[in-house]
Amino acid sequence: MQSNFVLEGPLDSLVQQFLNSRTYSTDLVKDLSPEDCQAQSMDETSPTKWHLAHVTWFYEVMVLKQHEVDFCYWNSQYAILFNSYYNIIGDKHPRPKRGLLTRPVLKEVLEWRKNIDQRVVTLLKNNPSDEIKWLIKLGINHEQQHQELILTDLQHLFSCNSLNPSFGKAGKAPPQFAKNSIWISYGSGLQSVGTSSSGFHFDNEGPEHKVYLQDCYLSSTLVSNNEWLVFMNDGGYQNSNWWLDEGWAWVQQEGVKNPLYWHKNTEKNTFLQFALEGSLPLNPHSAVRNISYFEADAYARWASENLPNSKGARLPTEFEWEVFASNKPSLFEDLFDAVWQWTSSSYSPYPGYRAWSGLAGEYNGKFMINQMVLKGSSAFTSPKHSRNTYRNFFPTQARWQMTGLRLAKDFC
């Protein structure tokens, strides 16, 4: 547990936050069929039903089992079926086979959720310890992460269906760019990044520490679909000069020619983009999304050589992004709520990092290899789940997430 955690607001507020989070998840999927919630489209995604069950497993195993008097499992087999990656807790059902779990049915998972909700509320109303309050706050934030994953995984699932099914309006409205991009400057110097706040934050966000930033610029806007089309039309996916070696091998092996979910309308020679609302005409003014780190890095290299006033363009470091966002937020468009923004920073521990103690110790630290950091948040991110110090992370080839980019460059 995080020993210096301080609950913000009265205990009743925490109870309400818990209930709101649980209701948000079920409201999110209320228009889905049991079949929609069952399927798994690739190894990296999970069925909606599994997400709903896993976040419930968290409260049953991580909270109630440790702190509830006369604890009893709803079904002890669920402790295996819906464990994600916690080796300290026990066995797990293989991730690539989560879609094979036709039982329990969705109705039973929802009944289980209600049972656990009632028991957590009872626990919270019975003079809970600081550790219990911290675990509930962690559980809320954990569920918010899975709420976003429900949407990203569902989009990938529906994209595999030639009927182009629509989930209706999901997430926040895509951003529209009315302004031309400008370069925002920031001088060199020693800067504070990360957090040691007593309020809730994930273990990988701390501790607060100092980094030295060189003079640099950050673009005021995200790269748009229209800008990405220029890159594509200039042969961006066919020119190995712009790509990291591993990225070029990935492009060739996977036959990548455009961002994920883009499809050519051959009759009109334009692109369509699959979204949860269905297959829609590509909006040239929206932020490009569903691109890998490889694609973001290649675009930056291409922009450095081909776009006016962009010589030296590159991806920002996570520290540059955070310092700019903390000191000059009003000068930027869509720091949050549009797309997660790739940085050039490898996901690694901060100086003085310590994993949480107890069962939550496997939450983030074990993944600090072969991943890149993303900053901001996306249109699918749940409300109140964004902050400057947040560190999202994915492998270099991942692009089913709502990922885009913002350019940086050095003074020259």
N, C-alpha and C positions, 0 to 999 in steps of 0.2 A: 504494500500500500504506500501511497504518497503521504508521509507523516505530517507534512505541513499544510495539507489541504484545509481550506476554510470554506464552509458552505456559504454561498452568497444568497442571503435572504432567509426567511423562516422555513422551518421544516415543512409546513403545509405547501410551500412553494415547490419544494423538491417532489412531494407527492404528486402535485399537479403536473410538473414537468415530466415525471415518469408516465402518468396516464396520458398526457398529450402525445408523448412520443409513441406510445403503444397504439393509440388511436390513429395517429398519422400513418402508421404502417398498414393497418387494415383498411383505412380509407383509400390508400394508394392503390390497393388491389381489388377493391370491391366490385369493379366492373369486369374483372377477369373470370374466365371459366376455370373449372378444375383442371382441364386439359392445358390451358395456358400456363398454369402454375406448376405443372408437372415436368415439362420438357426441359432438356439441357442441350444447348446448341454447340458447345465445344468444351474442352477440358477446363478452360480458364473461367468459364461462367458457371453459375449455379441456378437451379430452378427457383422460381419465386417461392414455392412451398418450402424449399430447404432454407431459404433466407428467413422466412417467418418462423421456422422451427429453431434455427440456430440461435437467433437472438433471444428466444425463449429458453433454450438450453442454457444460455449464459446466466440468466437469472436463477434458474433451478440449481445448476451445478456450482456456479461461482459465488452465489449469494445465499440461497436458501439452505443448501446442503451444509454450508459452513456455519450458519447462524440461526436457523429455525429450530425451535424446540420440537422434538418428535418429528423430525423431517422424514418424509417418505416420497420416493419417486412417483410421479404420475405413471411412468413406464420406464423401468430401469434400462431397457434396451435403447431408449432415446439418447442416453448418455454416450453411446457409441455412434449411433446413426447421425447425430447432429453436432458432434465434436468437429471442429475445423482443423486446427493444427496444434492443439495443446497436448504435447507428448507427456507432460507431467501428470495430466489427468487420466490418460489411458488410451485405449484403442480408438481407431477412427474408421469410418466407412470411406473407401477410396474416393477421392474428389472427382475423378473422371466418371464415376458411376453413380453420382447423386441423382441423375435423372431416372435411374432404375428403381428408385424407392417409391413404388406405387402405393405402398402402405408405410406409415399411416396415411389415410386419405386426408384431403384438405380440411374437411369438416372436423376431424379429430384434432388436427393441429390447431385449429382456431379454438376448439374447446379447451385444449391444453393451455393455450395462451391465456384464456380467461381465468382458469384456475390459478396459474402462476401470478397473474396480475393481482388477484385478490390476496394471495398470500404475501406478496411483496408489500402491498399497501398495509396489511396487518403488521408486518415486521417494522415498517417505517413509523407506524403510529404507537409503537411500544418502546419508546425511549431508545432509539437506535444508537449504536456506537458511532464514532467518527469513521471507523473502517467501513461500516455498513453504508453510511451516507456517501462515502467516497466510491464504493463499489457501484451504488445505484447511479451516481453521476457518470461513472465510466460506462455503465450499461446503457445509459441514455445516448451517450456519444457513440458508442459501439453500434447501437441500433440505427442511429442517423447515418453512419457509414453504409450500413446494409440497405437503408432506404434508397440511397443513391445507386448502389449496386443492383437493386431490383430493377431500376429503370434502365441502366446500361445493359444489363444482361437480357432484359426483355426486348430491348431494341435489337440486339444481335439475334435473338431467337426469331422475332418477327421478320427480320431481314432475310431469313432463310426460306421464307414462305412466298411463293410466286404470286399469291393472292394480295400481297402487300397490305396485310391487316393493319388497322389503325387502332391505337390505344386511346385516341382522343388527345386532348391537350394535356401535356405532361411537362412538369418543370416550369421554369420561368420563360418569358418571351425571349426569343433570340435577340441579341443586341443589334442595333442599327447604327452605322457609323456615319455621322453627318459632318464630322470635322476631318480635315487633312491631318495626317500624322506629323508630329513635330518631335524633335529630339529634346528631351529634358536632361539637363546636366546635373551632376553632383560631384563635388570636389573630393580629393583624396583625403584620407585620414583614418584614424582609429574609430570604429563604430561598434555599438552594442547590438548583438543579435541573439535570438533565442529568448527563453524566458525562465525565470525562477519564481514566477508569481505563485502565490498561495491559492489562487483560483484554479479551476480545472484546466489541465492541458495534458496532452499525451506525453509519455516519457521521452520520445524522440525530439520534442521541442525544447528541451533544456539539457544542461543548465545555460543560463545567460552567460555569454562570454564575448570577448573582443575579437574583431577581425579588422584587418587593414584593407581598405578599399582604394584602388587606384582611381584617378580621374576617369569618369565614364559618362555615357549617355544611356538613357532608356527611352524607347519609343512610347509616345503618348497613347498609341492605339495598338490593338491586336492586329495581326496579319489577317486580312479578309479573304473571302473566297475569290473575289475579283483579282486580288494580288497573286493568289495561288494559281489562278488560271494563266497568268502571264508566265509564271515559272514553268508550268506544264507545257504551254505553247512554245516555249523556248527550248524544249527538249530536256527539261529538268530531270525526268525519270529515265532518260536514255543516256545521260552524260555521266560517266563514272568520276569525272573531275570533282563533282560536288559531294561525293559520298564517302563516308568512312568505309574502309575495306569490308568490314562485317556487314555494314548497311547495304553496300552494293551487292554483296552475295545474297542478302535477304531479298532485295528487289528482284534479282534475276531468278532466284529459286521460287519465289512466290508469285512472280509475274505482276508485281505492283506497278500500276500506271496512274493512280490517282488516290485521293483519300478514301478511306473505307466509307461505304454507303453511297458513293457517287456512281451514277449509271448514265451512260450516254443515250440521249434521245436522238437516234440516227436520223429521224425525219427532219428534225429542226436543227440538228448539229449543236445541241445544247446539252447540259447535264441536268439530271434529276438527282435529288438527294433523299435517301430514305431516312425518315424520322419516326418517332412514335406516333405522329399524326398521319403517317402514311408516306407515300412517295410524292415529293413536292418539287416544283421547279427550284433550281439552285438559286438562292438569294445572293447576289454578288456582294452585297454590303454587310453580310453577316460574317462573324469570325469563322475562319476555317477551323474545322474540328475533326476529330477521329483520325489524327495523324500520329505516327510513331515518333520516338525520339530521333530515329534515323532520318525521317522526312523533315522534321523541324531543323535539324542540324544541316542537312543538305540545302534547304531553302536559305538559311542564313549565309552559307558559303556562296551560294549563287547570287544572293542580294548584294553581298559585299563587292562582287565583280561587275554587276550588271545594273544596279539601281542607282540613279543620281543621288548624291548626298548620303550614300550608305556604305562608303568604303570602310572596311573593317567591321562590318556587321557580323554579329555572332549571337549566340544565346547568352542571356545573362546568367551569372551565378545565382544561387539561391540567396546569397547574402546581399548582393546588389538589389535583387528584387525586393527583399524584405526592408532594406534601408530606405529605398525609394518610396515604398508603400507606406512606411511609418512616418516619413518626413515630408513627402510631397503628394499625398493621396488625391488632392483636388485637381491636380494637373493631368491625371491619367483617366482614361476611359476603361471601364470594365476590368478593374483589378480583380473583382469578384463577380460571381453569378453569370459568367459567360462560358469560359472554358478554363480548365486546368492548364497552366502554362509551363511548358518544359523549360528546365534550366540545364546548364552544363555541369551541375554539381552531382557527383556520385553520392548516393545515399549511404552515409557513414555516421558514426557516433560523434557528437560534439565533445570537446575536451571536458573531462569530468563526468561524462555520461555514466549513469548507473541504471540498470534495468530495475523495474519495480520488483519488490519482494513478493513472495507468495505465488498464488496461482496465476496472477496477471503478469508474471515476469516474462512470459513468452510473447507478449503482445506485439512489440515492434522490433526489439533489438536483434532477434534471430534472422531478420530479413535484410540486415545491413550489408549486403553484397550483391553485385550484379544488378543494381537498380539505379534509376536516376530520379532526382527530386523534381516534383512539380509544385508550383505555388499558386495561390488564389483559391478559386472554387469554380464550379460549373453551374449551368442552368438546372442540372439535376440535383445539386447539393441541397440538403435539407436546410430549412431556415435556422439561423443562429448556429451554424456549424462552420463558420468561416472566421479566420483571424490571420494576421500578418505572419505569425510564427508557425502556422500549420505547415507540416511537411508531408505531402502526399508522395507516393513513390510507385513506380512501375518499371518493368524491364524495358529495354530499348526498342523492342519490336511491338509492344502493346499498343493497340489503337482502337479497341472497342470502347474504351473510356472516352469521355468528352474532353479531349486533349487538343490544345492548340499552341500558339506561341506569340511572344512579344520579343522584338529584337532589342539588342543592346549594341553599343560600339564604344571603343576607346577614343579618348581625345587624340586627334591627329591633325 
